[in-house]
Amino acid sequence: MNLDLHFMIRTGLTLVSAFVISFGATPLVKMLAQKMGVMDVPKDNRRMHKVPIPRMGGLAIFLAFFLAVLAFSRQIDRGLSSILLGSVVIVILGVFDDKYALGAKLKLVVQLLAACIVVFYGNVRISRITNPFGSSYYSHWDLGVWSYAITIIWIVAITNAVNFIDGLDGLACGVSAISAVNLLVIALVVSDTKVAIVMAALAGACLGFVPYNFNPAKIFMGDTGSTFLGFILATISIQGLFKAYTVISFAVPFLVLGLPIFDICFAVIRRVAHHKSPMEADRGHIHHRLIDMGFSQKQTVAIAYVLTGLLGLAAVLLTVSGAMKALIMLGAVLVVGAIGLELIMSAKTPLHRRGKNEAGKADAPAPAPDAAPADDEPAPDAAPADNEPAPADGEPAADSEPEPTPDMEETNDAD
């Protein structure tokens, strides 16, 4: 690992510049979203915020990323220019989707178009996959003409995988920031300057937006941000990870993007098993399962951050370790597999269907007239709720819940 001081300074300036631009542009994008009426209005039980929240915050992330890459990349080759062009297509699609809630088929077509720009114009492809078992006869597998289809599927899948986990305040943006930092460290370790600059710009842009997106969120990044982040992570992983690092190139992308990959695979299997379309929305994502298991939303986001960080750390160690790398990879897979199995096998009642103590709405049947009251029920001689006097103007009812704050982001994505 040869780290040039000037390159390290340029990488640091890229990250800081993207952070400053994103942090400063987000309030402006919020005002623009409010003026355009691009608001996330809670309308189903998958959303936990109770008041409309501006969307389209991903526009600030994109602007910061784009300007930082243009300012600090010394040479933008055809591959990088195709990624930037494809990201513009994705962001335009996201803006229209945040405003008009486009259909899943139309979004898929545009995502395929953006992926084709990268594959056919930029010639950014997964041309071969190294043999993880290290055979001397088959050190890698050449994909031939299949490389085009496999690359397009990878780009579209990861683009939607990040979009799928965009369900809680700060979740998708924070996970993407951690993944970008992990990719940045790996690029620095192997002295890949181009990937390092791009990942520094993406990490800085995400970190500048996250303070506005933490619970309770002031703005959501919407499809504009989630699909853009997924697209950049997918394409850069091809540009760097799949091409350069011998045997570990097979495992590193899957570790760095492990959480979104697991969630989208789980979602597709779950929906197909229930005879539903893979694009049909449901309330069964990893973050939904963790919420239903009793974790708060901030705890759920923290768990996702920790898992992403651990998988990313395993990926970094795989690039620098020797004999221990197989054990590290196996341990990471076992940990994530055990957690995933627990989530899949858990049969908890969803939070929005639980009793009043958990969701604020009692769903137990009323006791018989001669039944003894429960500990938390009023005495038999208490006046019924219907006979209670109405509260004065501006005064909440005695048994009313405090108005909840917006604590969950849910986009109008196809998921």
C-alpha positions in Angstrom: 0.0 0.0 0.0 1.7 3.2 -1.3 -0.2 6.2 -0.1 0.8 9.5 -1.8 0.4 12.5 0.4 -0.9 14.7 -2.3 -3.5 12.1 -3.3 -4.5 11.7 0.4 -5.0 15.5 0.6 -7.0 15.5 -2.6 -9.2 12.7 -1.3 -9.8 14.4 2.0 -10.7 17.7 0.2 -13.1 15.8 -2.0 -14.9 14.4 1.1 -15.0 17.7 2.9 -16.2 19.6 -0.1 -19.0 17.1 -0.8 -20.0 17.3 2.9 -20.2 21.1 2.9 -22.1 21.3 -0.4 -24.6 18.7 0.7 -25.1 20.2 4.2 -25.6 23.7 2.7 -27.8 22.6 -0.2 -30.3 20.4 1.8 -32.3 23.3 3.3 -32.6 24.8 -0.2 -33.8 21.5 -1.6 -36.3 21.2 1.3 -37.8 24.6 0.4 -37.9 23.6 -3.3 -39.7 20.4 -2.4 -42.2 22.3 -0.3 -42.8 24.8 -3.1 -43.3 22.0 -5.7 -45.5 20.1 -3.4 -43.2 17.1 -3.3 -44.3 15.8 0.1 -44.5 12.3 1.7 -48.0 12.1 3.0 -48.6 9.3 5.5 -51.4 7.2 4.0 -50.9 3.6 5.0 -49.6 1.5 8.0 -46.2 1.2 6.4 -45.5 4.8 7.3 -45.1 5.8 10.9 -44.8 9.6 10.5 -48.0 11.5 11.0 -47.4 14.7 9.2 -46.3 15.4 5.6 -42.5 15.5 5.2 -40.7 17.0 2.2 -39.1 14.5 -0.2 -36.5 14.8 -3.0 -33.6 15.4 -0.6 -31.5 13.1 -2.7 -31.1 16.1 -5.1 -28.7 17.7 -2.6 -26.7 14.5 -2.3 -26.5 14.2 -6.1 -25.4 17.9 -6.5 -22.7 17.6 -3.9 -21.4 14.3 -5.3 -21.4 15.6 -8.9 -19.6 18.8 -8.2 -17.0 17.2 -6.0 -16.2 14.5 -8.6 -15.9 17.1 -11.3 -13.7 19.4 -9.2 -11.2 16.8 -7.9 -11.0 14.1 -10.5 -8.0 14.7 -12.6 -9.1 12.6 -15.5 -12.7 11.5 -16.3 -12.4 8.6 -18.6 -15.2 7.0 -20.6 -16.2 4.6 -17.9 -16.6 7.3 -15.2 -18.4 9.7 -17.6 -20.9 6.9 -18.4 -21.5 6.4 -14.7 -22.1 10.1 -14.2 -24.4 10.2 -17.3 -26.3 7.2 -16.0 -26.6 8.8 -12.6 -28.2 11.9 -14.2 -30.8 9.6 -15.8 -31.5 7.9 -12.4 -31.9 11.3 -10.6 -34.3 12.7 -13.2 -36.3 9.5 -12.8 -36.3 9.9 -9.1 -37.4 13.5 -9.1 -40.4 12.6 -11.3 -41.2 9.6 -9.2 -41.1 11.6 -5.9 -43.5 14.1 -7.5 -45.9 11.9 -9.5 -45.4 8.3 -8.0 -44.5 6.6 -11.3 -45.3 3.0 -12.0 -42.9 0.1 -11.3 -42.6 -0.9 -14.9 -41.7 2.5 -16.2 -39.1 2.9 -13.5 -37.6 -0.5 -14.3 -37.3 0.5 -18.0 -35.5 3.8 -17.2 -33.2 1.9 -14.8 -32.3 -0.5 -17.5 -31.6 2.4 -19.8 -29.2 3.9 -17.3 -27.5 0.5 -16.8 -27.1 0.1 -20.6 -25.4 3.5 -20.8 -22.8 2.2 -18.3 -22.4 -1.2 -19.9 -22.4 -0.3 -23.6 -21.1 3.3 -23.7 -18.7 3.1 -20.8 -17.8 -0.6 -21.3 -18.0 -1.1 -17.6 -18.7 -4.8 -17.2 -18.3 -7.8 -14.9 -16.2 -9.6 -17.5 -15.0 -12.4 -15.3 -15.4 -13.7 -11.8 -12.5 -15.0 -9.9 -12.7 -18.5 -8.4 -13.1 -18.2 -4.6 -11.6 -21.7 -4.2 -8.4 -20.6 -5.8 -8.0 -23.5 -8.3 -4.8 -23.4 -10.3 -6.6 -24.6 -13.4 -9.6 -22.3 -13.1 -8.4 -19.1 -11.4 -11.3 -17.2 -12.9 -14.4 -17.7 -15.0 -14.7 -15.6 -18.1 -18.4 -14.6 -18.6 -18.1 -13.8 -22.3 -21.4 -12.4 -23.8 -23.1 -13.2 -20.5 -21.2 -10.3 -18.9 -23.5 -7.8 -20.5 -26.7 -9.3 -19.0 -25.1 -10.1 -15.6 -23.7 -6.6 -15.3 -27.1 -5.0 -16.1 -28.8 -7.3 -13.6 -26.3 -6.4 -10.9 -26.7 -2.6 -11.5 -30.5 -2.7 -11.5 -30.6 -5.1 -8.5 -28.3 -3.0 -6.3 -30.1 0.2 -7.3 -33.4 -1.2 -6.1 -31.8 -2.9 -3.1 -30.8 0.4 -1.6 -34.2 1.7 -2.5 -35.8 -1.2 -0.7 -34.1 -0.5 2.7 -35.1 3.2 2.5 -37.8 2.8 5.1 -36.6 4.5 8.3 -35.1 7.9 9.0 -31.4 7.9 8.2 -31.3 4.1 7.3 -30.5 4.0 3.6 -28.4 7.1 3.6 -26.4 6.0 6.6 -25.9 2.5 5.3 -24.8 3.9 2.0 -22.3 6.3 3.7 -20.8 3.4 5.7 -20.5 1.3 2.5 -18.9 4.2 0.7 -16.4 4.7 3.5 -15.5 1.0 3.3 -15.0 1.2 -0.4 -12.9 4.3 0.1 -10.6 2.5 2.5 -10.3 -0.5 0.2 -9.5 1.9 -2.7 -6.8 3.6 -0.7 -5.4 0.2 0.4 -5.0 -0.9 -3.3 -4.1 2.7 -4.5 -7.1 3.0 -6.8 -7.2 6.8 -7.2 -10.3 7.0 -9.4 -12.5 4.8 -7.1 -11.2 6.6 -4.0 -12.2 10.1 -5.3 -15.7 8.9 -6.3 -16.3 7.1 -3.0 -15.0 10.1 -1.0 -17.5 12.3 -2.8 -20.3 9.9 -2.2 -19.4 9.5 1.5 -19.2 13.2 2.0 -22.5 13.9 0.3 -24.3 11.3 2.4 -22.7 12.5 5.7 -23.8 16.1 4.8 -27.4 15.0 4.4 -27.7 12.6 7.3 -28.1 15.3 10.0 -31.3 16.4 8.4 -32.5 12.8 7.9 -32.0 11.4 11.4 -35.1 10.7 13.5 -37.2 12.8 13.5 -36.4 13.5 9.9 -36.8 17.1 8.5 -36.6 15.8 4.9 -36.6 12.5 3.1 -34.2 11.8 0.3 -37.0 9.9 -1.7 -36.3 7.8 -4.7 -34.2 10.7 -6.0 -31.6 9.8 -3.4 -32.0 6.1 -2.7 -31.9 4.9 -6.3 -29.0 7.3 -7.0 -27.0 5.9 -4.1 -27.7 2.3 -5.2 -26.7 3.1 -8.8 -23.4 4.7 -7.8 -22.5 1.8 -5.4 -23.4 -0.8 -8.0 -21.4 0.7 -10.8 -18.3 1.7 -8.8 -18.2 -1.8 -7.3 -17.9 -3.1 -10.9 -15.4 -0.5 -11.9 -13.1 -1.4 -8.9 -13.9 -4.4 -6.9 -14.9 -7.0 -9.5 -11.9 -6.1 -11.7 -8.8 -5.7 -9.5 -8.4 -7.8 -6.4 -7.8 -11.4 -7.6 -9.6 -14.0 -5.5 -11.2 -11.6 -3.0 -13.0 -9.8 -5.8 -15.7 -12.5 -5.6 -16.5 -11.7 -2.0 -15.8 -8.1 -1.3 -18.7 -6.5 -3.2 -21.2 -8.9 -1.5 -19.7 -8.1 2.0 -19.7 -4.3 1.5 -23.3 -4.3 0.1 -24.4 -7.3 2.2 -27.4 -5.7 4.0 -29.2 -4.4 0.9 -28.4 -7.6 -1.0 -29.8 -9.8 1.8 -32.9 -7.6 2.1 -33.8 -7.6 -1.7 -33.2 -11.4 -1.9 -35.4 -12.0 1.1 -38.1 -9.7 -0.3 -38.2 -11.4 -3.7 -38.2 -14.9 -2.1 -40.9 -13.9 0.4 -43.2 -12.4 -2.2 -42.8 -15.2 -4.7 -43.5 -17.7 -2.0 -46.8 -15.9 -1.2 -47.7 -15.8 -4.9 -47.2 -12.0 -5.2 -45.2 -9.9 -7.6 -41.6 -9.3 -6.6 -42.3 -5.5 -7.0 -45.5 -5.5 -4.8 -45.0 -3.5 -1.7 -45.3 -5.2 1.7 -44.3 -4.7 5.3 -41.8 -7.4 5.6 -38.4 -5.8 5.1 -35.6 -6.3 7.6 -36.3 -2.9 9.3 -40.0 -3.8 9.6 -39.1 -7.2 11.2 -36.8 -5.5 13.7 -39.5 -3.0 14.6 -42.0 -5.8 15.0 -39.5 -7.6 17.3 -39.7 -4.7 19.7 -36.8 -2.5 18.7 -37.3 1.2 18.5 -36.6 2.9 15.2 -33.4 4.4 16.3 -32.2 1.0 17.6 -33.2 -0.6 14.3 -31.1 2.0 12.4 -28.2 1.5 14.8 -28.3 -2.3 14.3 -28.3 -1.8 10.5 -25.3 0.5 10.8 -23.4 -2.0 13.0 -24.1 -4.9 10.6 -23.0 -2.8 7.6 -19.9 -1.7 9.4 -18.9 -5.3 10.5 -19.4 -6.6 7.0 -17.4 -3.7 5.6 -14.6 -4.3 8.1 -14.5 -8.0 7.0 -14.2 -6.8 3.4 -11.3 -4.4 4.3 -9.6 -7.2 6.2 -10.0 -9.5 3.2 -8.0 -7.1 1.1 -5.0 -7.0 3.5 -5.0 -10.2 5.5 -3.4 -13.5 4.6 -4.3 -16.9 5.9 -7.1 -15.5 8.1 -9.2 -14.1 5.3 -11.2 -17.3 4.7 -12.1 -17.4 8.4 -13.1 -13.8 8.5 -15.4 -14.2 5.5 -16.9 -17.4 6.9 -17.5 -15.7 10.3 -19.2 -12.7 8.6 -21.4 -14.9 6.6 -22.4 -17.0 9.6 -23.2 -14.0 11.7 -25.4 -12.4 9.0 -26.9 -15.7 8.2 -27.9 -16.3 11.8 -29.4 -12.9 12.1 -31.3 -13.3 8.9 -32.6 -16.7 9.9 -33.9 -15.3 13.2 -35.7 -12.5 11.3 -37.2 -14.9 8.8 -38.3 -17.5 11.4 -39.7 -14.9 13.9 -43.5 -14.9 13.9 -44.1 -11.8 15.9 -47.4 -9.9 15.6 -46.8 -6.7 13.6 -46.5 -3.7 15.8 -49.5 -1.9 14.1 -51.7 -4.8 15.2 -50.6 -5.1 18.8 -52.4 -3.9 21.9 -52.7 -0.4 23.2 -49.6 -0.5 25.2 -47.5 -1.0 22.1 -49.3 0.7 19.2 -51.8 2.9 21.0 -54.9 1.1 19.8 -56.5 -1.7 21.9 -57.5 -4.7 19.8 -58.6 -7.1 22.6 -62.4 -7.9 22.7 -64.4 -6.1 25.4 -65.0 -8.1 28.5 -68.4 -9.5 29.4 -70.6 -7.2 31.5 -70.1 -9.3 34.6 -66.4 -9.9 34.1 -63.9 -8.5 36.5 -62.0 -5.5 35.1 -58.4 -5.8 34.2 -55.7 -3.9 36.2 -55.5 -1.2 33.6 -59.3 -0.8 33.0 -61.5 1.8 34.7 -63.6 0.7 37.7 -67.1 -0.4 36.9 -68.6 2.8 38.3 -66.4 5.0 36.0 -68.2 7.0 33.4 -68.0 5.5 29.9 -65.7 7.3 27.5 -68.6 8.4 25.4 -70.1 10.4 28.3 -66.9 12.2 29.1 -67.1 16.0 28.5 -65.4 17.3 25.4 -62.0 19.0 26.1 -61.8 22.7 25.7 -60.4 24.2 22.5 -56.7 23.5 22.2 -56.7 21.1 25.2 -56.0 17.4 24.4 -58.3 14.7 25.7 -57.4 13.1 28.9 -56.6 9.7 27.4 -55.2 10.9 24.1 -51.7 10.0 22.9 -49.2 12.8 22.3 -48.9 13.7 18.7 -46.2 11.4 17.3 -43.2 12.9 15.6 -42.1 11.8 12.1 -39.8 9.0 12.7 -40.0 6.8 9.7 -39.2 7.4 6.1 -41.1 5.5 3.5 -40.8 6.3 -0.2 -43.2 5.9 -3.0 -40.9 3.3 -4.6 -42.1 0.3 -6.4 -41.3 -1.8 -3.3 
